[in-house]
Amino acid sequence: MRQFAREAGLSGPDVAASRCLSANAEQVEVEIQLTYEPVLTGLFYNGSFTVRGSSKAESHVG
């Protein structure tokens, strides 16, 4: 999972914070962290955003 995150272009700290939550023959669940800086910043906020999300992939092969 970390190799995929590196190849996808995630930063070093985002790769380190991303992880596999569970995996077995039927499914895999991962948590990913992304840090980004908005192109347009407003008057009230100036900095980067860090978000986390999780996803589950399930096998549906007959």
Z-matrix of the N, CA and C atoms (Angstrom, degrees):
N
C 1 1.420
C 2 1.528 1 109.41
N 3 1.313 2 117.62 1 -42.52
C 4 1.470 3 120.14 2 -179.71
C 5 1.520 4 111.72 3 -67.25
N 6 1.322 5 117.21 4 -36.25
C 7 1.461 6 119.39 5 177.03
C 8 1.521 7 109.75 6 -62.93
N 9 1.329 8 117.64 7 -43.03
C 10 1.461 9 121.22 8 177.35
C 11 1.525 10 110.39 9 -61.04
N 12 1.337 11 118.03 10 -43.18
C 13 1.466 12 121.60 11 -179.79
C 14 1.526 13 110.79 12 -62.60
N 15 1.330 14 117.58 13 -41.43
C 16 1.469 15 120.56 14 177.31
C 17 1.528 16 110.43 15 -63.40
N 18 1.334 17 116.74 16 -45.47
C 19 1.460 18 120.99 17 -179.42
C 20 1.522 19 111.84 18 -66.28
N 21 1.331 20 117.20 19 -25.91
C 22 1.465 21 121.48 20 177.62
C 23 1.520 22 111.89 21 -79.10
N 24 1.340 23 117.33 22 -8.43
C 25 1.453 24 120.78 23 175.45
C 26 1.514 25 115.77 24 97.61
N 27 1.330 26 118.23 25 12.12
C 28 1.461 27 119.94 26 176.65
C 29 1.522 28 109.80 27 -67.23
N 30 1.318 29 116.61 28 149.62
C 31 1.463 30 121.51 29 178.58
C 32 1.529 31 109.52 30 -70.51
N 33 1.325 32 116.28 31 163.36
C 34 1.460 33 121.59 32 179.18
C 35 1.519 34 113.77 33 -55.03
N 36 1.352 35 118.74 34 -48.65
C 37 1.465 36 119.46 35 178.61
C 38 1.537 37 112.98 36 -64.13
N 39 1.336 38 117.58 37 -34.50
C 40 1.464 39 119.95 38 177.98
C 41 1.520 40 111.06 39 -69.42
N 42 1.328 41 117.54 40 -39.07
C 43 1.466 42 120.97 41 176.60
C 44 1.525 43 109.52 42 -62.54
N 45 1.329 44 116.87 43 -44.09
C 46 1.466 45 121.08 44 -178.60
C 47 1.525 46 111.97 45 -64.43
N 48 1.332 47 117.44 46 -32.79
C 49 1.469 48 121.16 47 -177.95
C 50 1.523 49 112.38 48 -85.73
N 51 1.321 50 118.17 49 -12.55
C 52 1.466 51 121.81 50 179.43
C 53 1.522 52 108.72 51 -86.73
N 54 1.344 53 115.72 52 148.59
C 55 1.467 54 117.73 53 -175.43
C 56 1.511 55 111.73 54 -157.38
N 57 1.300 56 115.06 55 162.05
C 58 1.453 57 122.72 56 174.35
C 59 1.529 58 107.02 57 -88.58
N 60 1.321 59 116.91 58 123.73
C 61 1.467 60 120.72 59 -179.55
C 62 1.521 61 111.82 60 -83.99
N 63 1.326 62 116.84 61 -39.75
C 64 1.458 63 121.00 62 178.23
C 65 1.524 64 108.75 63 -161.47
N 66 1.322 65 115.92 64 153.53
C 67 1.467 66 120.69 65 178.50
C 68 1.515 67 109.16 66 -155.40
N 69 1.319 68 115.59 67 138.06
C 70 1.453 69 121.93 68 171.93
C 71 1.531 70 107.39 69 -152.49
N 72 1.303 71 118.18 70 -171.31
C 73 1.463 72 121.50 71 -175.62
C 74 1.526 73 112.81 72 -65.76
N 75 1.328 74 118.38 73 -23.87
C 76 1.457 75 121.44 74 -176.38
C 77 1.527 76 114.43 75 -98.09
N 78 1.344 77 117.66 76 -24.74
C 79 1.470 78 118.44 77 -174.92
C 80 1.519 79 111.70 78 -158.47
N 81 1.316 80 114.69 79 161.57
C 82 1.461 81 122.07 80 173.18
C 83 1.523 82 107.16 81 -137.63
N 84 1.330 83 116.66 82 139.83
C 85 1.464 84 122.09 83 178.25
C 86 1.521 85 108.44 84 -125.96
N 87 1.331 86 116.65 85 129.72
C 88 1.458 87 121.74 86 -177.73
C 89 1.524 88 110.50 87 -127.07
N 90 1.325 89 115.37 88 155.84
C 91 1.460 90 123.00 89 172.85
C 92 1.528 91 106.36 90 -120.12
N 93 1.330 92 116.28 91 128.23
C 94 1.460 93 122.04 92 -176.74
C 95 1.522 94 109.03 93 -118.93
N 96 1.319 95 115.72 94 140.70
C 97 1.473 96 121.27 95 173.20
C 98 1.525 97 107.98 96 -113.17
N 99 1.330 98 116.02 97 134.16
C 100 1.463 99 122.34 98 176.52
C 101 1.518 100 109.14 99 -126.73
N 102 1.313 101 116.56 100 133.22
C 103 1.459 102 121.93 101 175.44
C 104 1.519 103 107.02 102 -118.90
N 105 1.327 104 116.44 103 130.37
C 106 1.458 105 119.61 104 -179.31
C 107 1.516 106 110.41 105 -144.64
N 108 1.308 107 115.34 106 157.13
C 109 1.450 108 122.00 107 176.11
C 110 1.516 109 108.22 108 -111.74
N 111 1.334 110 117.50 109 124.73
C 112 1.462 111 120.03 110 -178.96
C 113 1.532 112 110.79 111 -64.63
N 114 1.320 113 114.73 112 148.56
C 115 1.457 114 120.13 113 178.82
C 116 1.525 115 109.84 114 -68.89
N 117 1.299 116 116.06 115 -44.66
C 118 1.464 117 121.26 116 178.90
C 119 1.521 118 109.30 117 -106.29
N 120 1.305 119 116.83 118 119.92
C 121 1.465 120 119.85 119 176.99
C 122 1.516 121 108.79 120 -106.39
N 123 1.305 122 115.68 121 148.53
C 124 1.450 123 120.94 122 -179.11
C 125 1.513 124 112.25 123 -92.41
N 126 1.303 125 114.72 124 -175.16
C 127 1.455 126 120.61 125 179.00
C 128 1.528 127 112.28 126 -74.10
N 129 1.332 128 116.73 127 -23.84
C 130 1.456 129 120.39 128 -172.97
C 131 1.524 130 113.99 129 -98.84
N 132 1.321 131 117.26 130 -15.62
C 133 1.462 132 118.83 131 -177.88
C 134 1.520 133 109.40 132 -138.25
N 135 1.309 134 115.77 133 132.25
C 136 1.450 135 121.25 134 178.71
C 137 1.522 136 107.65 135 -141.59
N 138 1.300 137 117.88 136 102.06
C 139 1.456 138 120.88 137 -179.45
C 140 1.512 139 111.43 138 166.15
N 141 1.307 140 115.14 139 -171.96
C 142 1.458 141 119.98 140 -178.77
C 143 1.526 142 110.51 141 -97.27
N 144 1.322 143 115.57 142 160.00
C 145 1.458 144 123.38 143 177.30
C 146 1.518 145 108.27 144 -111.81
N 147 1.313 146 116.91 145 139.34
C 148 1.457 147 122.05 146 173.78
C 149 1.516 148 107.46 147 -119.85
N 150 1.318 149 116.00 148 126.20
C 151 1.462 150 121.71 149 179.53
C 152 1.519 151 108.75 150 -125.56
N 153 1.323 152 115.86 151 152.36
C 154 1.463 153 122.37 152 176.35
C 155 1.517 154 108.52 153 -128.26
N 156 1.290 155 115.06 154 146.29
C 157 1.459 156 120.40 155 177.45
C 158 1.511 157 109.90 156 -152.14
N 159 1.306 158 115.16 157 157.67
C 160 1.464 159 119.12 158 177.39
C 161 1.516 160 109.03 159 -126.58
N 162 1.310 161 114.78 160 155.18
C 163 1.452 162 120.93 161 -179.83
C 164 1.519 163 109.29 162 -148.26
N 165 1.319 164 115.15 163 152.18
C 166 1.455 165 121.11 164 179.70
C 167 1.529 166 108.30 165 -125.18
N 168 1.305 167 116.71 166 132.07
C 169 1.466 168 122.34 167 174.78
C 170 1.510 169 107.70 168 -112.91
N 171 1.342 170 115.66 169 130.69
C 172 1.449 171 121.12 170 -178.53
C 173 1.514 172 110.37 171 -118.74
N 174 1.312 173 116.40 172 143.56
C 175 1.453 174 121.99 173 177.28
C 176 1.527 175 109.96 174 -81.79
N 177 1.327 176 116.79 175 130.03
C 178 1.462 177 121.30 176 177.55
C 179 1.519 178 111.07 177 -121.87
N 180 1.331 179 116.28 178 28.82
C 181 1.456 180 121.26 179 179.41
C 182 1.527 181 108.38 180 -78.23
N 183 1.323 182 115.69 181 130.51
C 184 1.445 183 123.47 182 -174.76
C 185 1.463 184 115.74 183 -60.14
